[in-house]
């Protein structure tokens, strides 16, 4: 009966969901909101990041930002690169922590090094920070776990406030990292006056509405369940995206790998022609981020190339899309939003798709084989 | 009989090899030599690059180098990043041409943008250069085809002199690109006096011996044939490397993808724990660059992790290696050399392995399905 009690307790902790991962996917509308709370002021077009305010001068004059991370956090870093370069106009380099630490990295006192780690305990990331600190860089942390090693080691940081994440495959921690990086991009832009106050109001108002749009994205669950039935027996897949959709393709592929053990690989869509397209034959599944954006036409043409080789296309599209629907085998609709916020939306159906495929394959979703929640050894 | 004559002619052009690709793999000892001819002076510890000499001041004071490329050339770019950062101490960013051109890239007049393209006609790369030029950057080309669009558009450049490459999957053009990038890294280091003359003599003497070591690497063909028999029916594989071995893992995986249609993916070895290790079960093939280097011990431990999950390990090792042999299923020995030159050596057995696997699978090695030799449209 102790066992029974424990099971009941676990059910309570899962909030009625079958797995922690599913619970954490569904929590994202709230965790993204929590992450913004007290930080954005849409009516005033203002953003505040208490954790960074002592470093305003440093941020204004930074020569370069180097983002260091592993795994899912590295994908968040790639999103950060797009947003910080776009809005704050500072060159950003994203490095694998394990590669950075064993090189002789070029770091100066005008560089800012940002580490991203859910647990704040990732061994390679911590070791990379030690090198960056030795060389005089200012070091920031973007972590979820308060008081963790990385948060204690860094000069400053911004918490992701996503709450404890139990599922080994990261979901809500990822979207919270992306939210923090969006805030940082806007914050530096504000400091450097790269975004006009009116434009900032528009951006922050839209950001403020993202949690509601995430709720809309969660309604794609039925569609992902249906598609999961169709693709559950695949051995391989490609995930394609362009621009800010590229890191989302990488993250979507990683989720499928981690929990369903299907070999999925992310690529920038235009690179397909430089090799991966050779893989595509009848029924080969290609998941494409094909939402409305400046590169929409190009993505549509990539989809047609896949279809010309009889591949199977599953496309994430903007609500009301007409063109992609004509050639794709399956479409998943997400709400319209500025490209800036795409990662917070398009990620959701990809998480749900990975979850439902893994479930149908009988995998242990919350504790996939061979994986640990945080990699605290090399 | 015209048909017969054409076939005979083709045989002659193939120099007795069954395919252009195999011929081009075997040519590499000579093409790498051709690429260095007249450019290195080992006895004097001097390097000359006529194509760049008008830009010596620019190279000495460059703030950043941005390398733009697609596919195999992008992998050469990653090798260039390691070498230029290591020797010339200039931050390098490697960008997919298709991504660079559709962003609003941060480029200044103190930046040098280098495009890498075998054909010199890659559409995305050319378009990216146009943007870089508009923004005032100095633009260089690293091309194989003389007089091509990119060579005409750039301010300066260095030819790879690999001769015509017929096989669609790039081999000798890649090692020639890597050779040029090695020369450029040393050349900037010489300009900036970052390498002492004695050290430069040692490096150039070793570089001068690389064509002979490539001949040694070509002797791995028997080993790769044997391994190809064992893995010809696989559906998936991972390629792992660390440091300068990481881009080689990416390139090895791309070769297998392109010509054998097996889904192969490259990863920095330490990232395995952050997701891909979930794929590994009994017999899952993992190809590892495990030559002697500062990260050797770490790679050995990555191999043990794969073996603990009953994966199949094929390791590229340094001649005389003892430790990896204990746990790997297959080892392929290449000659000992400084890590700087690893890409020119470790690439060879990976090309041969891809070739022999494709051959056993009955694939059209020289003209793989869906692929074009140069991607001259978007």
HADDOCK unambig.tbl for C-alpha pairs under 7 A between the chains (distance, minus, plus):
assign (segid A and resid 70 and name CA) (segid B and resid 271 and name CA) 6.62 0.50 0.50
assign (segid A and resid 70 and name CA) (segid B and resid 274 and name CA) 6.85 0.50 0.50
assign (segid A and resid 71 and name CA) (segid B and resid 271 and name CA) 6.44 0.50 0.50
assign (segid A and resid 71 and name CA) (segid B and resid 274 and name CA) 4.90 0.50 0.50
assign (segid A and resid 71 and name CA) (segid B and resid 275 and name CA) 6.83 0.50 0.50
assign (segid A and resid 86 and name CA) (segid B and resid 104 and name CA) 6.71 0.50 0.50
assign (segid A and resid 89 and name CA) (segid B and resid 106 and name CA) 6.58 0.50 0.50
assign (segid A and resid 91 and name CA) (segid B and resid 106 and name CA) 6.44 0.50 0.50
assign (segid A and resid 98 and name CA) (segid B and resid 270 and name CA) 6.05 0.50 0.50
assign (segid A and resid 99 and name CA) (segid B and resid 242 and name CA) 6.93 0.50 0.50
assign (segid A and resid 99 and name CA) (segid B and resid 243 and name CA) 5.98 0.50 0.50
assign (segid A and resid 104 and name CA) (segid B and resid 86 and name CA) 6.72 0.50 0.50
assign (segid A and resid 106 and name CA) (segid B and resid 89 and name CA) 6.58 0.50 0.50
assign (segid A and resid 106 and name CA) (segid B and resid 91 and name CA) 6.45 0.50 0.50
assign (segid A and resid 242 and name CA) (segid B and resid 99 and name CA) 6.94 0.50 0.50
assign (segid A and resid 243 and name CA) (segid B and resid 99 and name CA) 6.00 0.50 0.50
assign (segid A and resid 254 and name CA) (segid B and resid 275 and name CA) 6.53 0.50 0.50
assign (segid A and resid 257 and name CA) (segid B and resid 275 and name CA) 6.83 0.50 0.50
assign (segid A and resid 257 and name CA) (segid B and resid 276 and name CA) 6.50 0.50 0.50
assign (segid A and resid 257 and name CA) (segid B and resid 278 and name CA) 6.80 0.50 0.50
assign (segid A and resid 257 and name CA) (segid B and resid 279 and name CA) 6.60 0.50 0.50
assign (segid A and resid 258 and name CA) (segid B and resid 275 and name CA) 5.27 0.50 0.50
assign (segid A and resid 258 and name CA) (segid B and resid 276 and name CA) 6.75 0.50 0.50
assign (segid A and resid 258 and name CA) (segid B and resid 278 and name CA) 5.54 0.50 0.50
assign (segid A and resid 261 and name CA) (segid B and resid 278 and name CA) 5.92 0.50 0.50
assign (segid A and resid 261 and name CA) (segid B and resid 279 and name CA) 4.88 0.50 0.50
assign (segid A and resid 262 and name CA) (segid B and resid 279 and name CA) 6.85 0.50 0.50
assign (segid A and resid 263 and name CA) (segid B and resid 279 and name CA) 6.81 0.50 0.50
assign (segid A and resid 270 and name CA) (segid B and resid 98 and name CA) 6.05 0.50 0.50
assign (segid A and resid 271 and name CA) (segid B and resid 70 and name CA) 6.61 0.50 0.50
assign (segid A and resid 271 and name CA) (segid B and resid 71 and name CA) 6.44 0.50 0.50
assign (segid A and resid 273 and name CA) (segid B and resid 371 and name CA) 6.65 0.50 0.50
assign (segid A and resid 274 and name CA) (segid B and resid 70 and name CA) 6.86 0.50 0.50
assign (segid A and resid 274 and name CA) (segid B and resid 71 and name CA) 4.91 0.50 0.50
assign (segid A and resid 275 and name CA) (segid B and resid 71 and name CA) 6.84 0.50 0.50
assign (segid A and resid 275 and name CA) (segid B and resid 254 and name CA) 6.53 0.50 0.50
assign (segid A and resid 275 and name CA) (segid B and resid 257 and name CA) 6.84 0.50 0.50
assign (segid A and resid 275 and name CA) (segid B and resid 258 and name CA) 5.27 0.50 0.50
assign (segid A and resid 275 and name CA) (segid B and resid 371 and name CA) 6.90 0.50 0.50
assign (segid A and resid 276 and name CA) (segid B and resid 257 and name CA) 6.52 0.50 0.50
assign (segid A and resid 276 and name CA) (segid B and resid 258 and name CA) 6.75 0.50 0.50
assign (segid A and resid 277 and name CA) (segid B and resid 370 and name CA) 6.23 0.50 0.50
assign (segid A and resid 278 and name CA) (segid B and resid 257 and name CA) 6.80 0.50 0.50
assign (segid A and resid 278 and name CA) (segid B and resid 258 and name CA) 5.54 0.50 0.50
assign (segid A and resid 278 and name CA) (segid B and resid 261 and name CA) 5.91 0.50 0.50
assign (segid A and resid 278 and name CA) (segid B and resid 368 and name CA) 6.90 0.50 0.50
assign (segid A and resid 278 and name CA) (segid B and resid 369 and name CA) 5.71 0.50 0.50
assign (segid A and resid 278 and name CA) (segid B and resid 370 and name CA) 5.41 0.50 0.50
assign (segid A and resid 278 and name CA) (segid B and resid 371 and name CA) 6.39 0.50 0.50
assign (segid A and resid 279 and name CA) (segid B and resid 257 and name CA) 6.60 0.50 0.50
assign (segid A and resid 279 and name CA) (segid B and resid 261 and name CA) 4.86 0.50 0.50
assign (segid A and resid 279 and name CA) (segid B and resid 262 and name CA) 6.83 0.50 0.50
assign (segid A and resid 279 and name CA) (segid B and resid 263 and name CA) 6.78 0.50 0.50
assign (segid A and resid 368 and name CA) (segid B and resid 278 and name CA) 6.89 0.50 0.50
assign (segid A and resid 369 and name CA) (segid B and resid 278 and name CA) 5.70 0.50 0.50
assign (segid A and resid 370 and name CA) (segid B and resid 277 and name CA) 6.24 0.50 0.50
assign (segid A and resid 370 and name CA) (segid B and resid 278 and name CA) 5.41 0.50 0.50
assign (segid A and resid 371 and name CA) (segid B and resid 273 and name CA) 6.63 0.50 0.50
assign (segid A and resid 371 and name CA) (segid B and resid 275 and name CA) 6.90 0.50 0.50
assign (segid A and resid 371 and name CA) (segid B and resid 278 and name CA) 6.38 0.50 0.50
